[in-house]
Amino acid sequence: MQSTARESSLRTVEAGQRVTVRVPATSANLGPGYDSLGLALSLYDTVRVETADDGELAFELSGEGADTLPRDATHLVVRTVDAALARLGYRREGLRITAENVSPHGRGLGSSASATVAAVLAATELVPLNERPGREWVLQLCSEIEGHPDNVAPAIFGSLALSWQDGDAFRTAIARVHPDVVPIVAVPDYELSTELARSLLPSSVPHQAAAANAGRAALLVHALTKDPSLLVPGTEDYLHQSYRASAMRPSAELIQRLRAEGHAAVVSGAGPTVLALAGGEAEADEVQAAVERFALGSETRGGETRWRVMRLAVDSEGARVEVHSR
């Protein structure tokens, strides 16, 4: 009864509105910045939302996940649009959604955060102008839905996001990345769930490891923003990567190889994608060549692991919203 009463009290958003949101992929942790650092990357998912008055839901989905993701009200985008509208005191009737997914799913590149950010931003554009909240509100809701802000913050604001929690409030500070930094991602053909990756972590770590990690995280921020020559020591992690290595052995081995050759390689998010942060285009060439050499001899689970290698850029703008006039 309470749910029905709540729904009946919600106002209906106007039909005929059209919004497009483009959201960058993200890489969280970056080595020592566990659950606190995130980087926006130039790989974009696009979600288009149109309201209708017929009470029907239509969902067109292409790209990554098109063969496996639902096209009904259980899809993350639909659920999040509805949740955001309800938080704002609104509901929708008919909905037309078109999603173009470019970011790989289940690989540690923030695909769920991208979908969440796209849905919440779209929902804020469907309510009257004088009731639309700002992006800090978007950060709060998206962080609540995701459980932490490390991916959603860079997806919303772009660049390097340094995020933390103050009581029930999520906060972030945005830092501009040095122009010489070139992110390269090596995406393997197997997935790893965030839940499994988190389950492998110990409940506590030695004080010495925590202190060492704090120093490297601070150094990493300096390396990313001021001095890329320090990226290798700045990406040394003491909190999570070694514990997760058994669940992504090919990725762990690739990271070990790249770091042995002097490149700043880490697990992207919960993995299994490998992120290398090169200090210029010449080093980026070296990283790509090193990954190709590794891929030729890599075997796992009884067969060859296939790697998709992408040289990207740091996205400095974050999510972009376009409202279409009728």
C-alpha angles and dihedrals in degrees: 000000000000091000092050091049090049092050093048090054093057119099119231119245116238116269122236097044119136126196131175122198125188115194129188124233115248140210116211132199095019088204111300098020094088112183090344112068126061135170127207114226133201095251113105140202117197127207124186119195127190125179122220136180099228098086091236129128120217120182127187115187129182137169125019113026094010091129097049112025121093122250098207140074091297092069113111093238094054094045091048095047088053093046093049093047091049090051087055092048097257142107133195133228114198120012133191115194129182117186125188109191119199102155113087115250124235092011104103099262098116100256094154091047090051091052092047094049092046092051096047093046091048091050092052089056092054095064124075115289095246091055099049114116124218129250094272087065088048089053091053096050096042091049090050091052094045095039095235138032103233095103102026095052096061090039089057101037105020129220120055114339121201105196137183142160126248107192104300093342125094118214136187139183120203122220126189114239122232109262092235093064112106118186117212120187126199108198116195124210094247131077133225123197118230089227092058092045092052093046090063094061121099119243090238140013131207117275089240091058092047092051092047091049093051090055093050093047090054090047091050093058089052092046094050095047105030116009120025090182086080096055096105097057090035092060096052108124130202101172115059122353099076091050092052097045094095091062094053107029097161090052093046090050092049091051090050091050094048094047091048087057091052101262127132100241125166142160111275107233110311090340161189092166114088118224121201120190108207123196096225142340094285092058090044088059089051092050093051091049091049092051090050091052091049093047092055091062101030120118131174139162091009096305144060119288111228117215128203109204121199128181105210139172132235109264108226100184107053123205116003122209126200120187113201119217118231 
